[in-house]
């Protein structure tokens, strides 16, 4: 891993808070001129410290009011099961996140949908049809206390 100096870390923190910050303003906040800050940002992108810029959408305004976390247990863990599972999960747009985890279950999946009917359909017709899916446990979110609002402590 490449070494980051204090200015690099400050750039990352500021962009994490507001990725649309103009380079001139970013330069002012870190105490450099625009050209060196632009070069640093390009280097941070090239070296994969910055992997993208994203718009944060309001799920409620888009009619996606239901957030569910699903644990999936596989019936088998041999051969290409993990790769097959991964490939299928990447095709499902409602899955926001999928993590291979340790513990009783193998995967933790985060899905956002319009309502419970849509979730019931997804669970029966999509999630439990994934390669080697044997069992699931669902957690319907009642209140989102903090989501995507935290910043990597730099």
Residue frames as a rotation matrix with the C-alpha (Angstrom) as fourth column:
UNK 1
0.578 0.816 0.000 0.00
0.816 -0.578 0.000 0.00
0.000 0.000 -1.000 0.00
UNK 2
-0.180 -0.638 0.749 1.33
0.583 -0.682 -0.442 3.40
0.793 0.357 0.494 -0.95
UNK 3
-0.472 -0.101 -0.876 1.96
0.842 -0.347 -0.414 5.96
-0.262 -0.932 0.249 1.75
UNK 4
0.314 0.629 0.711 -0.43
0.672 -0.677 0.302 8.89
0.671 0.383 -0.635 1.96
UNK 5
-0.819 -0.572 -0.036 0.60
0.448 -0.600 -0.663 12.19
0.358 -0.560 0.748 3.48
UNK 6
-0.600 0.582 -0.549 -1.58
0.458 -0.312 -0.832 14.55
-0.656 -0.751 -0.079 5.55
UNK 7
-0.564 0.381 -0.733 -2.74
-0.655 -0.747 0.116 16.48
-0.503 0.546 0.671 2.48
UNK 8
-0.773 0.277 -0.570 -3.79
-0.280 0.657 0.700 13.29
0.569 0.701 -0.431 0.67
UNK 9
-0.714 0.493 -0.497 -5.75
0.694 0.592 -0.409 12.21
0.092 -0.637 -0.765 3.73
UNK 10
-0.546 0.519 -0.658 -7.44
0.049 -0.764 -0.643 15.61
-0.836 -0.383 0.392 3.99
UNK 11
-0.678 0.284 -0.678 -8.37
-0.735 -0.244 0.633 15.48
0.014 0.927 0.374 0.29
UNK 12
-0.772 0.374 -0.514 -9.92
0.185 0.906 0.381 12.04
0.608 0.199 -0.769 0.79
UNK 13
-0.639 0.532 -0.555 -11.88
0.672 0.035 -0.740 13.20
-0.374 -0.846 -0.380 3.82
UNK 14
-0.549 0.413 -0.727 -13.20
-0.354 -0.902 -0.246 16.29
-0.757 0.122 0.642 2.05
UNK 15
-0.676 0.287 -0.678 -14.19
-0.663 0.163 0.730 14.35
0.321 0.944 0.080 -1.08
UNK 16
-0.814 0.390 -0.430 -15.87
0.486 0.863 -0.138 11.75
0.317 -0.321 -0.893 1.09
UNK 17
-0.511 0.614 -0.602 -18.03
0.419 -0.434 -0.798 14.51
-0.751 -0.659 -0.036 2.57
UNK 18
0.552 0.655 -0.516 -18.73
-0.168 -0.519 -0.838 16.17
-0.817 0.550 -0.176 -0.79
UNK 19
-0.083 -0.599 0.797 -17.50
0.667 0.561 0.491 14.52
-0.741 0.572 0.353 -3.99
UNK 20
0.490 0.343 0.802 -18.77
0.848 -0.401 -0.346 17.48
0.203 0.849 -0.487 -6.03
UNK 21
0.582 -0.363 -0.727 -16.39
0.273 -0.756 0.595 19.91
-0.766 -0.545 -0.341 -4.37
UNK 22
0.962 -0.264 0.062 -14.76
-0.033 -0.343 -0.939 22.03
0.269 0.901 -0.339 -7.09
UNK 23
0.352 -0.913 -0.206 -11.00
0.845 0.404 -0.349 21.60
0.402 -0.051 0.914 -7.36
UNK 24
-0.208 -0.425 0.881 -10.50
0.051 -0.904 -0.424 25.30
0.977 -0.043 0.210 -6.61
UNK 25
0.503 0.475 0.722 -12.40
-0.691 -0.281 0.666 24.98
0.519 -0.834 0.187 -3.33
UNK 26
0.937 -0.222 -0.268 -10.69
0.311 0.881 0.356 21.69
0.157 -0.417 0.895 -2.48
UNK 27
0.061 -0.973 0.222 -7.31
0.667 -0.126 -0.734 23.33
0.742 0.193 0.641 -3.12
UNK 28
-0.046 -0.009 0.999 -8.22
-0.417 -0.909 -0.027 26.23
0.908 -0.418 0.038 -0.85
UNK 29
0.806 0.483 0.341 -9.29
-0.509 0.272 0.817 23.89
0.302 -0.832 0.465 1.96
UNK 30
0.826 -0.544 -0.146 -6.03
0.562 0.780 0.275 21.91
-0.036 -0.309 0.950 1.86
UNK 31
0.636 -0.560 -0.531 -3.78
-0.098 -0.741 0.664 24.92
-0.765 -0.370 -0.526 1.38
UNK 32
-0.462 -0.754 0.467 -2.46
0.475 0.234 0.848 24.22
-0.749 0.613 0.250 -2.11
UNK 33
-0.492 0.299 -0.818 -3.10
-0.729 -0.655 0.198 25.64
-0.476 0.694 0.540 -5.56
UNK 34
0.492 0.870 -0.033 -5.53
-0.723 0.388 -0.571 23.98
-0.484 0.305 0.820 -7.95
UNK 35
0.356 -0.384 -0.852 -2.97
-0.756 0.418 -0.504 22.22
0.550 0.823 -0.141 -10.19
UNK 36
-0.732 -0.680 -0.044 -1.20
-0.539 0.617 -0.574 20.17
0.417 -0.396 -0.818 -7.47
UNK 37
-0.417 0.657 0.628 -4.54
-0.582 0.338 -0.740 19.25
-0.698 -0.674 0.242 -5.88
UNK 38
0.588 0.622 -0.517 -5.91
-0.785 0.285 -0.550 18.09
-0.195 0.729 0.656 -9.25
UNK 39
-0.053 -0.713 -0.699 -2.76
-0.686 0.535 -0.494 16.00
0.726 0.453 -0.517 -9.77
UNK 40
-0.836 -0.225 0.501 -3.13
-0.543 0.473 -0.693 14.48
-0.081 -0.852 -0.518 -6.30
UNK 41
0.081 0.949 0.306 -6.79
-0.679 0.277 -0.680 13.59
-0.729 -0.152 0.667 -6.91
UNK 42
0.557 0.075 -0.827 -5.86
-0.777 0.400 -0.486 11.95
0.294 0.913 0.281 -10.24
UNK 43
-0.516 -0.812 -0.272 -3.11
-0.581 0.566 -0.585 9.97
0.629 -0.143 -0.764 -8.48
UNK 44
-0.658 0.343 0.671 -5.53
-0.574 0.348 -0.741 8.92
-0.488 -0.872 -0.032 -5.72
UNK 45
0.508 0.839 -0.193 -7.94
-0.739 0.309 -0.599 7.73
-0.443 0.447 0.777 -8.42
UNK 46
0.310 -0.481 -0.820 -5.21
-0.729 0.434 -0.529 5.95
0.610 0.762 -0.216 -10.40
UNK 47
-0.737 -0.675 -0.043 -3.92
-0.450 0.537 -0.713 4.23
0.504 -0.506 -0.700 -7.25
UNK 48
-0.204 0.798 -0.567 -7.46
0.232 0.602 0.764 3.09
0.951 0.024 -0.308 -6.34
UNK 49
-0.917 0.033 -0.397 -7.80
0.378 -0.235 -0.895 5.10
-0.123 -0.971 0.203 -3.15
UNK 50
-0.299 0.859 -0.416 -10.79
-0.610 -0.507 -0.609 6.73
-0.734 0.071 0.676 -4.89
UNK 51
-0.805 -0.002 0.593 -12.81
0.303 0.858 0.415 4.12
-0.509 0.514 -0.690 -6.75
UNK 52
-0.445 0.669 0.595 -15.71
0.759 -0.071 0.648 6.25
0.476 0.740 -0.476 -7.94
UNK 53
-0.958 0.287 -0.027 -18.12
-0.243 -0.857 -0.455 9.10
-0.153 -0.429 0.890 -7.38
UNK 54
-0.661 0.747 -0.070 -21.77
0.682 0.638 0.358 8.44
0.312 0.189 -0.931 -6.69
UNK 55
-0.470 0.654 0.593 -25.06
-0.526 -0.747 0.408 10.26
0.709 -0.120 0.695 -6.35
UNK 56
-0.974 0.216 -0.067 -26.84
0.174 0.525 -0.833 9.44
-0.145 -0.823 -0.549 -3.09
UNK 57
-0.581 0.813 0.049 -30.48
-0.109 -0.137 0.985 8.79
0.807 0.566 0.168 -3.93
UNK 58
-0.603 0.513 0.610 -33.51
-0.767 -0.162 -0.621 9.12
-0.220 -0.843 0.492 -1.68
UNK 59
-0.982 0.180 -0.060 -35.10
0.152 0.935 0.320 5.64
0.114 0.305 -0.945 -1.68
UNK 60
-0.395 0.892 -0.221 -38.42
0.513 0.014 -0.858 6.90
-0.762 -0.453 -0.463 -0.30
UNK 61
-0.086 0.323 -0.942 -38.79
-0.573 -0.790 -0.218 9.45
-0.815 0.521 0.253 -3.10
UNK 62
-0.610 -0.234 -0.757 -38.18
-0.779 0.350 0.519 6.58
0.144 0.907 -0.396 -5.55
UNK 63
0.433 0.898 -0.075 -40.79
-0.847 0.433 0.309 4.33
0.310 -0.070 0.948 -3.95
UNK 64
0.059 -0.507 -0.860 -38.20
0.061 0.862 -0.504 1.96
0.996 -0.023 0.082 -2.49
UNK 65
0.297 0.227 0.928 -39.37
-0.751 -0.545 0.373 2.15
0.590 -0.807 0.009 1.12
UNK 66
0.965 0.143 0.221 -38.48
-0.251 0.756 0.604 -1.36
-0.080 -0.638 0.765 2.32
UNK 67
0.032 -0.992 -0.119 -34.94
-0.853 0.035 -0.521 -2.22
0.521 0.118 -0.845 3.40
UNK 68
0.936 0.280 0.216 -34.19
-0.349 0.829 0.437 -5.84
-0.057 -0.484 0.873 4.25
UNK 69
-0.233 -0.973 0.002 -31.06
-0.972 0.232 -0.020 -7.70
0.019 -0.006 -1.000 5.28
UNK 70
0.848 0.502 -0.168 -31.04
-0.515 0.856 -0.041 -11.39
0.123 0.122 0.985 4.39
UNK 71
-0.223 -0.861 0.457 -28.70
-0.803 0.428 0.414 -14.08
-0.552 -0.275 -0.787 5.61
UNK 72
0.664 0.361 -0.655 -28.26
-0.697 0.617 -0.366 -16.95
0.271 0.699 0.661 3.17
UNK 73
0.008 -0.620 0.785 -26.88
-0.589 0.631 0.504 -20.34
-0.808 -0.466 -0.360 4.10
UNK 74
-0.039 -0.120 -0.992 -25.53
-0.950 0.313 0.000 -22.55
0.310 0.942 -0.126 1.32
UNK 75
0.865 0.390 0.316 -26.21
-0.467 0.856 0.222 -26.29
-0.184 -0.339 0.923 1.31
UNK 76
0.680 -0.699 0.224 -22.77
0.729 0.676 -0.103 -26.97
-0.079 0.234 0.969 -0.13
UNK 77
0.762 -0.499 -0.413 -19.43
-0.367 -0.858 0.360 -25.21
-0.534 -0.123 -0.837 -0.07
UNK 78
-0.038 -0.783 0.620 -17.54
0.312 0.580 0.752 -27.25
-0.949 0.222 0.222 -2.62
UNK 79
-0.067 -0.069 0.995 -16.48
0.983 0.167 0.078 -26.72
-0.172 0.983 0.056 -6.18
UNK 80
-0.805 -0.234 0.545 -17.50
0.443 -0.849 0.289 -23.50
0.395 0.474 0.787 -7.85
UNK 81
0.070 0.937 -0.341 -20.49
0.978 0.003 0.209 -22.83
0.197 -0.348 -0.916 -5.58
UNK 82
0.025 -0.093 -0.995 -19.16
0.576 -0.813 0.091 -19.51
-0.817 -0.575 0.033 -4.28
UNK 83
-0.882 -0.399 -0.250 -18.33
0.022 -0.565 0.825 -18.28
-0.471 0.722 0.508 -7.78
UNK 84
-0.632 0.730 0.261 -21.71
0.610 0.260 0.749 -19.41
0.479 0.632 -0.610 -9.15
UNK 85
0.206 0.697 -0.687 -23.49
0.961 -0.277 0.007 -17.67
-0.185 -0.661 -0.727 -6.28
UNK 86
-0.317 -0.451 -0.834 -21.44
0.330 -0.877 0.349 -14.50
-0.889 -0.164 0.427 -6.79
UNK 87
-0.978 -0.091 0.185 -22.14
0.200 -0.206 0.958 -14.41
-0.049 0.974 0.220 -10.52
UNK 88
-0.268 0.958 0.099 -25.91
0.810 0.169 0.561 -14.73
0.521 0.231 -0.822 -10.00
UNK 89
0.192 0.308 -0.932 -26.01
0.847 -0.531 -0.001 -12.11
-0.496 -0.789 -0.363 -7.23
UNK 90
-0.679 -0.548 -0.489 -24.28
0.236 -0.793 0.562 -9.58
-0.695 0.266 0.668 -9.49
UNK 91
-0.844 0.399 0.357 -27.18
0.382 -0.018 0.924 -9.91
0.375 0.917 -0.137 -11.94
UNK 92
0.064 0.938 -0.341 -29.88
0.952 0.045 0.302 -8.88
0.298 -0.344 -0.890 -9.44
UNK 93
-0.336 -0.276 0.901 -30.31
0.283 -0.942 -0.183 -5.09
0.898 0.193 0.394 -9.36
UNK 94
0.638 0.664 0.389 -32.32
-0.183 -0.360 0.915 -4.99
0.748 -0.655 -0.109 -6.10
UNK 95
0.658 -0.515 -0.549 -29.34
0.753 0.447 0.483 -6.38
-0.003 -0.731 0.682 -4.21
UNK 96
0.911 -0.310 0.271 -27.44
-0.292 -0.950 -0.105 -3.35
0.290 0.017 -0.957 -2.98
UNK 97
-0.077 -0.945 0.319 -24.74
-0.985 0.023 -0.170 -5.29
0.153 -0.327 -0.932 -1.14
UNK 98
0.918 0.232 -0.322 -23.68
-0.181 0.966 0.182 -8.90
0.354 -0.109 0.929 -0.74
UNK 99
0.063 -0.910 0.411 -20.96
-0.960 -0.167 -0.223 -10.05
0.272 -0.380 -0.884 1.64
UNK 100
0.310 -0.136 -0.941 -19.44
0.132 0.986 -0.098 -13.47
0.941 -0.094 0.324 2.24
UNK 101
0.213 -0.132 0.968 -19.34
-0.855 -0.505 0.119 -13.67
0.473 -0.853 -0.221 6.04
UNK 102
-0.794 -0.427 -0.433 -18.19
-0.114 0.803 -0.585 -15.99
0.598 -0.415 -0.686 8.78
UNK 103
-0.613 0.576 0.541 -20.64
-0.711 -0.103 -0.696 -17.58
-0.345 -0.811 0.473 11.17
UNK 104
-0.305 0.596 0.743 -23.74
0.063 0.791 -0.609 -19.73
-0.950 -0.139 -0.278 10.87
UNK 105
0.792 0.588 0.167 -24.78
0.254 -0.068 -0.965 -18.20
-0.556 0.806 -0.203 7.52
UNK 106
0.013 -0.837 0.547 -22.57
0.917 0.229 0.327 -17.74
-0.399 0.498 0.770 4.48
UNK 107
-0.630 -0.178 0.756 -23.80
0.599 -0.732 0.326 -14.47
0.495 0.658 0.568 2.95
UNK 108
-0.210 0.576 -0.790 -25.31
0.588 -0.571 -0.573 -11.26
-0.781 -0.585 -0.219 4.18
UNK 109
-0.577 0.134 0.806 -27.37
0.759 -0.278 0.589 -9.50
0.303 0.951 0.059 1.52
UNK 110
-0.542 0.414 -0.732 -28.88
0.190 -0.787 -0.586 -6.03
-0.819 -0.456 0.348 1.61
UNK 111
-0.601 0.427 0.675 -31.93
0.767 0.072 0.638 -5.43
0.224 0.901 -0.371 -0.60
UNK 112
-0.717 0.462 -0.522 -34.15
-0.127 -0.823 -0.554 -2.41
-0.685 -0.331 0.649 -1.12
UNK 113
-0.754 0.561 0.341 -37.64
0.618 0.431 0.657 -2.85
0.221 0.707 -0.672 -2.54
UNK 114
-0.544 0.618 0.568 -41.01
-0.240 -0.763 0.600 -1.12
0.804 0.190 0.563 -2.78
UNK 115
0.139 0.681 0.719 -42.92
-0.965 -0.071 0.253 -3.17
0.223 -0.729 0.647 -0.23
UNK 116
-0.254 -0.217 0.942 -43.30
-0.663 0.749 -0.006 -6.49
-0.704 -0.626 -0.334 1.58
UNK 117
0.757 0.570 0.319 -45.06
-0.129 0.609 -0.783 -8.08
-0.640 0.552 0.534 -1.40
UNK 118
0.727 -0.572 -0.379 -42.06
-0.538 -0.131 -0.833 -7.29
0.427 0.810 -0.403 -3.60
UNK 119
-0.239 -0.840 0.486 -39.76
-0.971 0.202 -0.129 -8.76
0.010 -0.503 -0.864 -0.95
UNK 120
0.178 0.386 0.905 -41.83
-0.425 0.860 -0.283 -11.94
-0.887 -0.334 0.317 -0.63
UNK 121
0.979 0.185 -0.080 -41.59
-0.136 0.312 -0.940 -12.35
-0.149 0.932 0.331 -4.40
UNK 122
0.371 -0.916 -0.150 -37.86
-0.772 -0.215 -0.598 -11.70
0.515 0.338 -0.788 -4.39
UNK 123
-0.207 -0.465 0.861 -37.20
-0.887 0.461 0.036 -14.14
-0.414 -0.756 -0.508 -1.56
UNK 124
0.313 0.446 0.839 -39.15
-0.181 0.895 -0.408 -16.99
-0.932 -0.024 0.361 -3.09
UNK 125
0.937 0.216 0.276 -38.44
0.217 0.259 -0.941 -16.47
-0.275 0.941 0.196 -6.77
UNK 126
0.680 -0.727 0.096 -34.93
-0.312 -0.405 -0.859 -15.06
0.664 0.554 -0.502 -6.73
UNK 127
0.084 -0.751 0.655 -32.90
-0.975 -0.196 -0.101 -15.35
0.204 -0.631 -0.749 -3.53
UNK 128
0.148 -0.002 0.989 -33.80
-0.579 0.811 0.089 -18.90
-0.802 -0.586 0.119 -2.63
UNK 129
0.964 0.150 0.220 -33.24
0.095 0.578 -0.810 -19.91
-0.249 0.802 0.543 -6.26
UNK 130
0.470 -0.868 -0.162 -29.60
-0.876 -0.436 -0.205 -18.81
0.108 0.238 -0.965 -6.15
UNK 131
0.216 -0.442 -0.871 -27.04
-0.263 0.832 -0.487 -21.61
0.940 0.335 0.063 -6.61
UNK 132
-0.419 -0.403 -0.814 -26.88
0.458 0.680 -0.573 -23.83
0.784 -0.612 -0.100 -3.50
UNK 133
-0.587 0.286 0.757 -29.10
-0.671 -0.695 -0.258 -21.54
0.452 -0.660 0.600 -1.37
UNK 134
-0.622 0.300 -0.723 -30.53
0.403 0.915 0.034 -23.76
0.672 -0.270 -0.690 1.35
UNK 135
0.154 0.606 -0.781 -31.85
0.988 -0.073 0.138 -21.45
0.027 -0.792 -0.609 4.03
UNK 136
-0.386 -0.266 0.883 -32.46
0.316 -0.938 -0.144 -17.79
0.867 0.223 0.446 4.71
UNK 137
-0.042 0.373 -0.927 -33.11
0.968 -0.215 -0.130 -15.48
-0.247 -0.903 -0.352 7.62
UNK 138
-0.099 0.107 0.989 -34.55
0.618 -0.772 0.145 -12.01
0.780 0.626 0.010 7.01
UNK 139
-0.362 -0.016 -0.932 -34.35
0.804 -0.511 -0.304 -8.79
-0.472 -0.859 0.198 8.99
UNK 140
0.234 0.526 0.818 -36.79
0.796 -0.587 0.150 -6.08
0.559 0.616 -0.555 7.92
UNK 141
-0.804 -0.589 -0.087 -35.52
0.550 -0.680 -0.485 -2.63
0.226 -0.438 0.870 8.85
UNK 142
0.235 0.913 -0.332 -38.02
0.972 -0.225 0.069 -0.65
-0.012 -0.339 -0.941 10.92
UNK 143
0.962 -0.008 -0.271 -35.92
0.016 -0.996 0.087 2.52
-0.271 -0.088 -0.959 11.16
UNK 144
0.408 -0.868 0.284 -32.76
0.722 0.116 -0.682 3.57
0.558 0.483 0.674 9.40
UNK 145
0.769 -0.171 -0.616 -30.69
0.459 -0.523 0.718 5.22
-0.445 -0.835 -0.324 12.09
UNK 146
0.200 -0.768 -0.609 -27.55
-0.583 -0.592 0.556 5.72
-0.787 0.244 -0.566 10.01
UNK 147
0.556 -0.048 0.829 -26.95
0.571 0.748 -0.339 4.66
-0.604 0.662 0.444 6.45
UNK 148
0.212 -0.549 0.809 -24.10
0.944 -0.099 -0.314 5.70
0.252 0.830 0.497 4.19
UNK 149
0.881 0.134 0.454 -23.67
0.055 -0.982 0.182 8.81
0.470 -0.135 -0.872 6.27
UNK 150
0.768 -0.639 -0.051 -20.53
0.099 0.040 0.994 7.75
-0.633 -0.768 0.094 8.02
UNK 151
0.738 -0.611 -0.287 -17.10
-0.571 -0.338 -0.748 8.55
0.360 0.716 -0.598 6.76
UNK 152
0.563 -0.681 -0.469 -13.99
0.618 0.723 -0.309 6.49
0.550 -0.115 0.827 6.76
UNK 153
0.938 -0.261 -0.229 -12.00
0.023 -0.611 0.791 7.86
-0.346 -0.747 -0.567 9.64
UNK 154
0.541 -0.764 0.351 -8.87
0.627 0.088 -0.774 9.24
0.561 0.639 0.527 8.08
